């Protein structure tokens, strides 16, 4: 499954994505906002703190959905949604987290110092790579 040029343009912007993993029995899916980047191979990667519930869910069932949309003041309106198989990796997360921090934050601000220190320790994080199996886009 590949992205179009306009999909890539949206995925390459510093907007938040919504990751949804399969919930436990009796629960409804609950998307979570995440930082992300598109890889040169048209996968999408993000990171999570080690031990997070989303990681346990992905390890139990690697299927996930991911949605990215333009901001409300953007023109034109648009979105990209994908179904994906996820791979959870214990390497590369720290480098990714620090790179994404630069993309989404002003990392010179002192209130981020403690969080950035956590991101510098690879053992604190896991990298999630989403391999799209189906892509849809809109507006429909």
ROSEDREN-370382 format. One record per atom (N, C-alpha, C): residue number from 1; residue in three letters; x, y, z. Coordinates in Angstrom, 1 decimal, padded with zeros to 4 digits. Atoms other than C-alpha are relative to their C-alpha. Example, Ala and Ser with C-alpha at 12.3 -4.5 7.8 and 13.67 -1.06 7.14 Angstrom:
BEGIN
{rec 1; "ala"; {000.9; -001.2; 000.0}}
{rec 1; "ala"; {012.3; -004.5; 007.8}}
{rec 1; "ala"; {000.9; 001.2; 000.0}}
{rec 2; "ser"; {-000.9; -001.1; 000.0}}
{rec 2; "ser"; {013.7; -001.1; 007.1}}
{rec 2; "ser"; {-000.8; 001.1; 000.8}}
This chain:
BEGIN
{rec 1; "unk"; {000.9; -001.2; 000.0}}
{rec 1; "unk"; {000.0; 000.0; 000.0}}
{rec 1; "unk"; {000.9; 001.2; 000.0}}
{rec 2; "unk"; {-000.8; -001.2; 000.1}}
{rec 2; "unk"; {001.5; 003.3; -001.0}}
{rec 2; "unk"; {-000.8; 001.3; 000.2}}
{rec 3; "unk"; {000.7; -001.3; -000.2}}
{rec 3; "unk"; {000.7; 006.9; -000.3}}
{rec 3; "unk"; {000.1; 000.8; -001.3}}
{rec 4; "unk"; {000.0; -001.0; 001.1}}
{rec 4; "unk"; {-000.1; 009.6; -002.9}}
{rec 4; "unk"; {001.0; 001.1; 000.4}}
{rec 5; "unk"; {-000.8; -001.1; -000.3}}
{rec 5; "unk"; {002.0; 012.7; -003.2}}
{rec 5; "unk"; {-000.7; 001.0; 001.0}}
{rec 6; "unk"; {000.7; -000.9; -001.0}}
{rec 6; "unk"; {-000.7; 014.7; -001.3}}
{rec 6; "unk"; {-000.1; -000.7; 001.4}}
{rec 7; "unk"; {-000.1; 000.7; -001.3}}
{rec 7; "unk"; {-000.8; 012.0; 001.4}}
{rec 7; "unk"; {001.4; 000.2; 000.6}}
{rec 8; "unk"; {-001.4; -000.2; -000.5}}
{rec 8; "unk"; {003.0; 012.3; 001.8}}
{rec 8; "unk"; {000.2; 001.5; 000.5}}
{rec 9; "unk"; {-000.1; -001.4; -000.4}}
{rec 9; "unk"; {002.7; 016.1; 001.9}}
{rec 9; "unk"; {-000.6; 000.2; 001.4}}
{rec 10; "unk"; {000.7; -000.2; -001.3}}
{rec 10; "unk"; {000.2; 015.9; 004.8}}
{rec 10; "unk"; {000.8; -000.8; 001.1}}
{rec 11; "unk"; {-000.8; 000.8; -001.0}}
{rec 11; "unk"; {002.2; 013.1; 006.6}}
{rec 11; "unk"; {001.3; 000.6; 000.4}}
{rec 12; "unk"; {-001.3; -000.7; -000.3}}
{rec 12; "unk"; {005.4; 015.2; 006.4}}
{rec 12; "unk"; {-000.2; 001.3; 000.8}}
{rec 13; "unk"; {000.2; -001.2; -000.8}}
{rec 13; "unk"; {003.8; 018.1; 008.3}}
{rec 13; "unk"; {000.0; -000.3; 001.4}}
{rec 14; "unk"; {000.0; 000.3; -001.4}}
{rec 14; "unk"; {004.2; 018.5; 012.0}}
{rec 14; "unk"; {-001.4; 000.1; 000.7}}
{rec 15; "unk"; {001.3; 000.1; -000.6}}
{rec 15; "unk"; {000.6; 017.6; 012.8}}
{rec 15; "unk"; {-000.1; -001.2; 000.9}}
{rec 16; "unk"; {000.1; 001.2; -000.8}}
{rec 16; "unk"; {-000.5; 015.1; 015.4}}
{rec 16; "unk"; {-000.8; -001.1; -000.8}}
{rec 17; "unk"; {000.8; 001.2; 000.5}}
{rec 17; "unk"; {-001.8; 011.6; 014.4}}
{rec 17; "unk"; {-000.8; -000.6; 001.1}}
{rec 18; "unk"; {000.8; 000.8; -001.0}}
{rec 18; "unk"; {-004.4; 009.5; 016.1}}
{rec 18; "unk"; {000.2; -001.4; -000.2}}
{rec 19; "unk"; {-000.3; 001.4; 000.0}}
{rec 19; "unk"; {-003.3; 006.0; 016.9}}
{rec 19; "unk"; {-001.1; -000.7; 000.8}}
{rec 20; "unk"; {001.0; 000.8; -000.7}}
{rec 20; "unk"; {-006.0; 003.4; 017.8}}
{rec 20; "unk"; {000.5; -001.4; -000.1}}
{rec 21; "unk"; {-000.3; 001.5; -000.1}}
{rec 21; "unk"; {-005.1; -000.1; 019.0}}
{rec 21; "unk"; {-001.2; -000.7; 000.4}}
{rec 22; "unk"; {001.2; 000.8; -000.4}}
{rec 22; "unk"; {-007.5; -002.9; 019.7}}
{rec 22; "unk"; {-000.1; 000.0; 001.5}}
{rec 23; "unk"; {000.2; -000.1; -001.4}}
{rec 23; "unk"; {-009.0; -002.5; 023.1}}
{rec 23; "unk"; {-000.2; -001.4; 000.6}}
{rec 24; "unk"; {000.3; 001.2; -000.7}}
{rec 24; "unk"; {-009.5; -005.2; 025.7}}
{rec 24; "unk"; {-001.5; -000.3; 000.0}}
{rec 25; "unk"; {001.5; 000.4; 000.0}}
{rec 25; "unk"; {-012.8; -007.1; 026.1}}
{rec 25; "unk"; {-000.8; 001.0; 000.8}}
{rec 26; "unk"; {000.9; -000.9; -000.6}}
{rec 26; "unk"; {-015.7; -004.9; 026.9}}
{rec 26; "unk"; {000.3; 001.5; -000.1}}
{rec 27; "unk"; {-000.5; -001.4; 000.2}}
{rec 27; "unk"; {-013.8; -001.7; 025.9}}
{rec 27; "unk"; {-000.3; 000.5; -001.4}}
{rec 28; "unk"; {000.1; -000.6; 001.3}}
{rec 28; "unk"; {-014.3; 000.6; 023.0}}
{rec 28; "unk"; {001.3; 000.6; -000.4}}
{rec 29; "unk"; {-001.2; -000.6; 000.5}}
{rec 29; "unk"; {-011.5; 001.8; 020.8}}
{rec 29; "unk"; {000.1; 001.5; 000.5}}
{rec 30; "unk"; {-000.2; -001.4; -000.5}}
{rec 30; "unk"; {-010.0; 005.1; 022.1}}
{rec 30; "unk"; {001.3; 000.5; -000.7}}
{rec 31; "unk"; {-001.1; -000.6; 000.7}}
{rec 31; "unk"; {-007.7; 007.0; 019.7}}
{rec 31; "unk"; {000.9; 000.8; 000.9}}
{rec 32; "unk"; {-000.9; -000.8; -000.8}}
{rec 32; "unk"; {-004.6; 008.6; 021.3}}
{rec 32; "unk"; {000.8; 000.9; -001.0}}
{rec 33; "unk"; {-000.8; -000.9; 000.8}}
{rec 33; "unk"; {-002.8; 011.7; 019.8}}
{rec 33; "unk"; {001.5; -000.4; 000.2}}
{rec 34; "unk"; {-001.4; 000.4; 000.0}}
{rec 34; "unk"; {000.8; 010.9; 018.9}}
{rec 34; "unk"; {000.8; 000.9; -001.0}}
{rec 35; "unk"; {-000.9; -000.6; 001.0}}
{rec 35; "unk"; {003.8; 012.5; 017.3}}
{rec 35; "unk"; {000.5; -001.2; -000.9}}
{rec 36; "unk"; {-000.4; 001.1; 001.0}}
{rec 36; "unk"; {005.0; 010.6; 014.2}}
{rec 36; "unk"; {000.9; 000.6; -001.1}}
{rec 37; "unk"; {-000.7; -000.4; 001.3}}
{rec 37; "unk"; {007.1; 010.7; 011.0}}
{rec 37; "unk"; {-000.2; -001.1; -001.0}}
{rec 38; "unk"; {000.0; 001.0; 001.1}}
{rec 38; "unk"; {006.8; 009.0; 007.7}}
{rec 38; "unk"; {001.4; -000.3; -000.4}}
{rec 39; "unk"; {-001.4; 000.5; 000.4}}
{rec 39; "unk"; {009.8; 006.9; 006.7}}
{rec 39; "unk"; {000.1; 000.1; -001.5}}
{rec 40; "unk"; {-000.2; 000.1; 001.4}}
{rec 40; "unk"; {011.4; 006.8; 003.3}}
{rec 40; "unk"; {-000.7; -001.1; -000.7}}
{rec 41; "unk"; {000.7; 001.2; 000.6}}
{rec 41; "unk"; {009.7; 003.4; 002.8}}
{rec 41; "unk"; {-001.5; 000.1; 000.1}}
{rec 42; "unk"; {001.5; -000.2; -000.2}}
{rec 42; "unk"; {006.2; 004.9; 003.5}}
{rec 42; "unk"; {-000.6; -000.8; 001.1}}
{rec 43; "unk"; {000.6; 000.4; -001.3}}
{rec 43; "unk"; {005.8; 003.4; 006.9}}
{rec 43; "unk"; {-000.1; 001.2; 000.8}}
{rec 44; "unk"; {000.1; -001.1; -000.9}}
{rec 44; "unk"; {004.9; 005.6; 009.8}}
{rec 44; "unk"; {000.6; -000.5; 001.3}}
{rec 45; "unk"; {-000.6; 000.4; -001.3}}
{rec 45; "unk"; {006.9; 005.6; 013.0}}
{rec 45; "unk"; {-000.3; 001.0; 001.1}}
{rec 46; "unk"; {000.2; -000.8; -001.2}}
{rec 46; "unk"; {006.3; 006.9; 016.5}}
{rec 46; "unk"; {000.6; -000.7; 001.1}}
{rec 47; "unk"; {-000.7; 000.7; -001.2}}
{rec 47; "unk"; {007.5; 006.1; 020.0}}
{rec 47; "unk"; {-001.0; 000.1; 001.1}}
{rec 48; "unk"; {000.8; 000.1; -001.2}}
{rec 48; "unk"; {006.0; 005.3; 023.3}}
{rec 48; "unk"; {000.9; -000.3; 001.2}}
{rec 49; "unk"; {-000.8; 000.4; -001.2}}
{rec 49; "unk"; {007.2; 005.0; 026.9}}
{rec 49; "unk"; {-000.1; -001.6; 000.1}}
{rec 50; "unk"; {000.0; 001.4; -000.2}}
{rec 50; "unk"; {008.2; 001.4; 027.6}}
{rec 50; "unk"; {-001.1; -000.4; 001.1}}
{rec 51; "unk"; {001.0; 000.5; -001.0}}
{rec 51; "unk"; {005.4; -000.5; 029.5}}
{rec 51; "unk"; {-001.4; 000.7; -000.2}}
{rec 52; "unk"; {001.3; -000.7; 000.3}}
{rec 52; "unk"; {002.6; 001.7; 028.0}}
{rec 52; "unk"; {-001.0; -001.1; -000.4}}
{rec 53; "unk"; {001.1; 000.9; 000.4}}
{rec 53; "unk"; {-000.8; 000.0; 027.5}}
{rec 53; "unk"; {000.0; -000.3; -001.5}}
{rec 54; "unk"; {000.1; 000.2; 001.4}}
{rec 54; "unk"; {-000.7; 000.6; 023.8}}
{rec 54; "unk"; {001.0; -001.0; -000.5}}
{rec 55; "unk"; {-001.0; 001.0; 000.3}}
{rec 55; "unk"; {002.5; -001.4; 023.6}}
{rec 55; "unk"; {-000.4; -001.4; 000.3}}
{rec 56; "unk"; {000.5; 001.3; -000.4}}
{rec 56; "unk"; {001.0; -004.3; 025.4}}
{rec 56; "unk"; {-001.1; -000.5; -001.0}}
{rec 57; "unk"; {001.0; 000.4; 001.0}}
{rec 57; "unk"; {-002.0; -004.2; 023.1}}
{rec 57; "unk"; {000.5; -000.3; -001.3}}
{rec 58; "unk"; {-000.6; 000.3; 001.3}}
{rec 58; "unk"; {000.1; -004.1; 020.0}}
{rec 58; "unk"; {000.8; -001.3; 000.0}}
{rec 59; "unk"; {-000.7; 001.3; -000.1}}
{rec 59; "unk"; {002.2; -007.0; 021.2}}
{rec 59; "unk"; {-001.0; -001.2; 000.0}}
{rec 60; "unk"; {001.0; 001.0; 000.0}}
{rec 60; "unk"; {-001.0; -009.0; 021.8}}
{rec 60; "unk"; {-000.7; -000.1; -001.4}}
{rec 61; "unk"; {000.6; 000.0; 001.3}}
{rec 61; "unk"; {-002.5; -008.0; 018.4}}
{rec 61; "unk"; {000.6; 001.2; -000.7}}
{rec 62; "unk"; {-000.8; -001.2; 000.7}}
{rec 62; "unk"; {-000.3; -005.8; 016.0}}
{rec 62; "unk"; {-000.8; 000.8; -000.9}}
{rec 63; "unk"; {000.9; -000.9; 000.9}}
{rec 63; "unk"; {-003.3; -004.3; 014.1}}
{rec 63; "unk"; {-000.3; 001.3; 000.7}}
{rec 64; "unk"; {000.3; -001.4; -000.5}}
{rec 64; "unk"; {-003.8; -000.6; 014.5}}
{rec 64; "unk"; {-000.6; 000.8; -001.1}}
{rec 65; "unk"; {000.4; -001.0; 001.0}}
{rec 65; "unk"; {-005.4; 002.3; 012.7}}
{rec 65; "unk"; {000.7; 001.3; 000.4}}
{rec 66; "unk"; {-000.7; -001.2; -000.2}}
{rec 66; "unk"; {-003.8; 005.7; 012.3}}
{rec 66; "unk"; {-000.7; 001.1; -000.9}}
{rec 67; "unk"; {000.6; -001.0; 000.8}}
{rec 67; "unk"; {-005.4; 009.0; 011.1}}
{rec 67; "unk"; {000.8; 001.3; 000.2}}
{rec 68; "unk"; {-000.6; -001.3; -000.1}}
{rec 68; "unk"; {-003.9; 012.4; 010.3}}
{rec 68; "unk"; {-000.9; 000.9; -000.8}}
{rec 69; "unk"; {000.9; -001.0; 000.7}}
{rec 69; "unk"; {-005.9; 015.5; 009.3}}
{rec 69; "unk"; {000.7; 001.3; 000.0}}
{rec 70; "unk"; {-000.5; -001.4; 000.1}}
{rec 70; "unk"; {-005.2; 019.0; 008.3}}
{rec 70; "unk"; {-000.6; 000.8; 001.2}}
{rec 71; "unk"; {000.4; -000.8; -001.1}}
{rec 71; "unk"; {-005.6; 021.7; 010.9}}
{rec 71; "unk"; {-001.3; 000.8; -000.4}}
{rec 72; "unk"; {001.3; -000.7; 000.3}}
{rec 72; "unk"; {-009.0; 023.6; 011.2}}
{rec 72; "unk"; {000.2; 001.2; -000.9}}
{rec 73; "unk"; {-000.2; -001.3; 000.9}}
{rec 73; "unk"; {-007.5; 026.8; 009.5}}
{rec 73; "unk"; {000.7; -000.3; -001.3}}
{rec 74; "unk"; {-000.6; 000.3; 001.3}}
{rec 74; "unk"; {-005.9; 024.9; 006.7}}
{rec 74; "unk"; {-001.0; -000.1; -001.1}}
{rec 75; "unk"; {000.9; 000.1; 001.2}}
{rec 75; "unk"; {-007.2; 025.0; 003.2}}
{rec 75; "unk"; {000.8; -000.7; -001.0}}
{rec 76; "unk"; {001.3; 000.6; -000.1}}
{rec 76; "unk"; {-008.1; 022.6; 001.7}}
{rec 76; "unk"; {-000.1; -001.0; 001.2}}
{rec 77; "unk"; {000.2; 001.0; -001.1}}
{rec 77; "unk"; {-009.6; 020.2; 004.3}}
{rec 77; "unk"; {000.5; -001.4; -000.6}}
{rec 78; "unk"; {-000.5; 001.3; 000.5}}
{rec 78; "unk"; {-008.0; 016.7; 004.1}}
{rec 78; "unk"; {000.4; -000.9; 001.1}}
{rec 79; "unk"; {-000.4; 001.0; -000.9}}
{rec 79; "unk"; {-007.2; 013.6; 005.9}}
{rec 79; "unk"; {000.5; -001.3; -000.7}}
{rec 80; "unk"; {-000.5; 001.3; 000.5}}
{rec 80; "unk"; {-005.3; 010.3; 005.5}}
{rec 80; "unk"; {-000.2; -001.0; 001.2}}
{rec 81; "unk"; {000.3; 001.1; -001.0}}
{rec 81; "unk"; {-006.4; 007.1; 007.4}}
{rec 81; "unk"; {000.6; -001.3; -000.5}}
{rec 82; "unk"; {-000.6; 001.3; 000.4}}
{rec 82; "unk"; {-004.6; 003.8; 007.4}}
{rec 82; "unk"; {-000.4; -001.1; 001.0}}
{rec 83; "unk"; {-000.1; 001.2; -000.8}}
{rec 83; "unk"; {-005.0; 000.3; 008.7}}
{rec 83; "unk"; {001.4; -000.5; -000.1}}
{rec 84; "unk"; {-001.5; 000.4; 000.0}}
{rec 84; "unk"; {-001.6; -001.1; 009.6}}
{rec 84; "unk"; {000.3; -001.1; 000.9}}
{rec 85; "unk"; {-000.7; 001.0; -000.8}}
{rec 85; "unk"; {000.4; -003.9; 011.0}}
{rec 85; "unk"; {001.1; 000.7; 000.7}}
{rec 86; "unk"; {-001.0; -000.7; -000.8}}
{rec 86; "unk"; {002.6; -002.6; 013.8}}
{rec 86; "unk"; {001.1; -000.9; 000.4}}
{rec 87; "unk"; {-001.2; 000.7; -000.6}}
{rec 87; "unk"; {006.1; -003.7; 014.8}}
{rec 87; "unk"; {000.5; 000.9; 001.1}}
{rec 88; "unk"; {-000.6; -000.7; -001.2}}
{rec 88; "unk"; {007.4; -002.8; 018.3}}
{rec 88; "unk"; {001.4; -000.3; 000.1}}
{rec 89; "unk"; {-001.4; 000.2; 000.0}}
{rec 89; "unk"; {011.1; -002.3; 018.4}}
{rec 89; "unk"; {000.6; 000.6; 001.3}}
{rec 90; "unk"; {-000.6; -000.5; -001.2}}
{rec 90; "unk"; {013.4; -001.8; 021.4}}
{rec 90; "unk"; {001.3; 000.8; -000.4}}
{rec 91; "unk"; {-001.2; -000.8; 000.4}}
{rec 91; "unk"; {016.0; 000.2; 019.4}}
{rec 91; "unk"; {-000.5; 001.2; -001.0}}
{rec 92; "unk"; {000.3; -001.1; 000.9}}
{rec 92; "unk"; {015.9; 003.6; 017.6}}
{rec 92; "unk"; {-001.1; 000.9; 000.6}}
{rec 93; "unk"; {001.1; -000.9; -000.6}}
{rec 93; "unk"; {013.2; 005.1; 019.9}}
{rec 93; "unk"; {000.5; 001.3; 000.6}}
{rec 94; "unk"; {-000.5; -001.2; -000.6}}
{rec 94; "unk"; {015.4; 007.5; 021.7}}
{rec 94; "unk"; {000.4; 001.1; -001.1}}
{rec 95; "unk"; {-000.4; -000.9; 001.1}}
{rec 95; "unk"; {016.8; 009.0; 018.5}}
{rec 95; "unk"; {-001.3; 000.6; -000.7}}
{rec 96; "unk"; {001.2; -000.4; 000.5}}
{rec 96; "unk"; {013.3; 009.2; 017.1}}
{rec 96; "unk"; {-000.7; 001.0; 000.9}}
{rec 97; "unk"; {000.7; -000.9; -000.9}}
{rec 97; "unk"; {011.8; 010.8; 020.2}}
{rec 97; "unk"; {000.7; 001.4; 000.1}}
{rec 98; "unk"; {-000.7; -001.3; -000.1}}
{rec 98; "unk"; {014.5; 013.5; 020.3}}
{rec 98; "unk"; {-000.2; 000.8; -001.4}}
{rec 99; "unk"; {000.2; -000.7; 001.3}}
{rec 99; "unk"; {014.1; 014.2; 016.5}}
{rec 99; "unk"; {-001.4; 000.6; 000.0}}
{rec 100; "unk"; {001.4; -000.5; 000.0}}
{rec 100; "unk"; {010.3; 014.5; 016.9}}
{rec 100; "unk"; {-000.2; 001.1; 001.0}}
{rec 101; "unk"; {000.0; -001.1; -001.0}}
{rec 101; "unk"; {010.8; 016.7; 020.0}}
{rec 101; "unk"; {000.3; 001.3; -000.7}}
{rec 102; "unk"; {-000.5; -001.2; 000.8}}
{rec 102; "unk"; {012.6; 019.2; 017.7}}
{rec 102; "unk"; {-001.1; 000.4; -001.0}}
{rec 103; "unk"; {001.1; -000.3; 001.0}}
{rec 103; "unk"; {009.7; 018.9; 015.2}}
{rec 103; "unk"; {-001.2; 000.6; 000.7}}
{rec 104; "unk"; {001.2; -000.4; -000.6}}
{rec 104; "unk"; {006.9; 019.5; 017.7}}
{rec 104; "unk"; {000.1; 001.0; 001.1}}
{rec 105; "unk"; {-000.2; -000.9; -001.1}}
{rec 105; "unk"; {008.4; 021.6; 020.5}}
{rec 105; "unk"; {001.1; 001.0; -000.3}}
{rec 106; "unk"; {-001.2; -000.9; -000.1}}
{rec 106; "unk"; {010.7; 024.5; 021.1}}
{rec 106; "unk"; {000.8; -000.6; 001.2}}
{rec 107; "unk"; {-000.7; 000.8; -001.1}}
{rec 107; "unk"; {013.2; 022.3; 023.0}}
{rec 107; "unk"; {001.0; 000.9; 000.8}}
{rec 108; "unk"; {-000.8; -000.9; -000.8}}
{rec 108; "unk"; {015.1; 025.3; 024.3}}
{rec 108; "unk"; {-000.7; 000.4; 001.3}}
{rec 109; "unk"; {000.8; -000.4; -001.1}}
{rec 109; "unk"; {012.3; 025.8; 026.8}}
{rec 109; "unk"; {000.3; -000.9; 001.2}}
{rec 110; "unk"; {-000.4; 000.8; -001.1}}
{rec 110; "unk"; {013.2; 024.7; 030.3}}
{rec 110; "unk"; {-001.0; -001.0; 000.5}}
{rec 111; "unk"; {001.0; 001.0; -000.4}}
{rec 111; "unk"; {009.9; 022.9; 031.0}}
{rec 111; "unk"; {000.1; -001.3; -000.7}}
{rec 112; "unk"; {-000.1; 001.2; 000.7}}
{rec 112; "unk"; {010.8; 020.3; 028.5}}
{rec 112; "unk"; {001.3; -000.8; 000.4}}
{rec 113; "unk"; {-001.3; 000.6; -000.3}}
{rec 113; "unk"; {014.3; 019.5; 030.0}}
{rec 113; "unk"; {-000.2; -001.4; 000.6}}
{rec 114; "unk"; {000.2; 001.2; -000.7}}
{rec 114; "unk"; {013.1; 016.7; 032.3}}
{rec 114; "unk"; {-000.5; -001.1; -000.9}}
{rec 115; "unk"; {000.5; 000.9; 000.9}}
{rec 115; "unk"; {011.1; 015.0; 029.6}}
{rec 115; "unk"; {001.1; -000.4; -001.1}}
{rec 116; "unk"; {-001.1; 000.3; 001.0}}
{rec 116; "unk"; {014.0; 015.3; 027.1}}
{rec 116; "unk"; {001.0; -001.0; 000.6}}
{rec 117; "unk"; {-001.0; 000.9; -000.6}}
{rec 117; "unk"; {016.3; 013.6; 029.6}}
{rec 117; "unk"; {-000.6; -001.4; 000.0}}
{rec 118; "unk"; {000.5; 001.3; 000.0}}
{rec 118; "unk"; {013.9; 010.7; 029.8}}
{rec 118; "unk"; {000.1; -000.6; -001.4}}
{rec 119; "unk"; {-000.1; 000.4; 001.3}}
{rec 119; "unk"; {013.9; 010.5; 026.0}}
{rec 119; "unk"; {001.4; -000.4; -000.4}}
{rec 120; "unk"; {-001.4; 000.3; 000.4}}
{rec 120; "unk"; {017.7; 010.3; 025.9}}
{rec 120; "unk"; {000.4; -001.4; 000.5}}
{rec 121; "unk"; {-000.3; 001.3; -000.5}}
{rec 121; "unk"; {017.6; 006.9; 027.7}}
{rec 121; "unk"; {-000.8; -001.0; -000.8}}
{rec 122; "unk"; {000.7; 000.9; 001.0}}
{rec 122; "unk"; {016.8; 004.2; 025.1}}
{rec 122; "unk"; {-000.9; -001.0; 000.8}}
{rec 123; "unk"; {000.8; 001.0; -000.7}}
{rec 123; "unk"; {015.5; 001.8; 027.8}}
{rec 123; "unk"; {-001.4; 000.5; 000.4}}
{rec 124; "unk"; {001.2; -000.6; -000.4}}
{rec 124; "unk"; {012.7; 004.2; 028.6}}
{rec 124; "unk"; {-001.1; -000.1; -001.1}}
{rec 125; "unk"; {000.8; -000.1; 001.2}}
{rec 125; "unk"; {011.2; 004.0; 025.1}}
{rec 125; "unk"; {-000.1; -001.2; -000.9}}
{rec 126; "unk"; {000.1; 001.0; 001.0}}
{rec 126; "unk"; {010.0; 001.7; 022.4}}
{rec 126; "unk"; {-000.5; 000.8; -001.3}}
{rec 127; "unk"; {000.3; -000.6; 001.3}}
{rec 127; "unk"; {009.7; 002.6; 018.7}}
{rec 127; "unk"; {-001.1; -000.9; -000.6}}
{rec 128; "unk"; {001.1; 000.7; 000.6}}
{rec 128; "unk"; {006.5; 001.6; 016.9}}
{rec 128; "unk"; {000.0; 000.4; -001.5}}
{rec 129; "unk"; {000.0; -000.2; 001.4}}
{rec 129; "unk"; {006.6; 001.2; 013.1}}
{rec 129; "unk"; {-001.4; -000.6; -000.5}}
{rec 130; "unk"; {001.3; 000.4; 000.6}}
{rec 130; "unk"; {003.2; 001.1; 011.3}}
{rec 130; "unk"; {000.2; -000.3; -001.5}}
{rec 131; "unk"; {-000.1; 000.4; 001.4}}
{rec 131; "unk"; {003.2; -000.8; 008.0}}
{rec 131; "unk"; {-001.4; 000.0; -000.6}}
{rec 132; "unk"; {001.4; -000.1; 000.5}}
{rec 132; "unk"; {000.1; 000.4; 006.1}}
{rec 132; "unk"; {-000.4; -001.2; -000.8}}
{rec 133; "unk"; {000.6; 001.1; 000.8}}
{rec 133; "unk"; {-002.1; -002.4; 004.7}}
{rec 133; "unk"; {-001.2; 000.5; -000.8}}
{rec 134; "unk"; {001.1; -000.6; 000.7}}
{rec 134; "unk"; {-005.0; -000.1; 003.6}}
{rec 134; "unk"; {000.1; 001.5; 000.3}}
{rec 135; "unk"; {000.0; -001.5; -000.1}}
{rec 135; "unk"; {-005.0; 003.7; 003.0}}
{rec 135; "unk"; {-001.3; 000.5; -000.6}}
{rec 136; "unk"; {001.2; -000.8; 000.5}}
{rec 136; "unk"; {-008.1; 005.9; 002.6}}
{rec 136; "unk"; {000.3; 001.5; 000.2}}
{rec 137; "unk"; {-000.2; -001.5; -000.1}}
{rec 137; "unk"; {-008.2; 009.7; 002.2}}
{rec 137; "unk"; {-001.2; 000.7; -000.3}}
{rec 138; "unk"; {001.2; -000.8; 000.2}}
{rec 138; "unk"; {-010.6; 012.5; 002.1}}
{rec 138; "unk"; {000.3; 001.4; -000.1}}
{rec 139; "unk"; {001.4; 000.3; -000.3}}
{rec 139; "unk"; {-012.6; 014.5; 002.0}}
{rec 139; "unk"; {-000.6; -000.9; -001.0}}
{rec 140; "unk"; {000.6; 001.1; 000.8}}
{rec 140; "unk"; {-014.8; 011.7; 000.7}}
{rec 140; "unk"; {-001.1; 000.6; -000.9}}
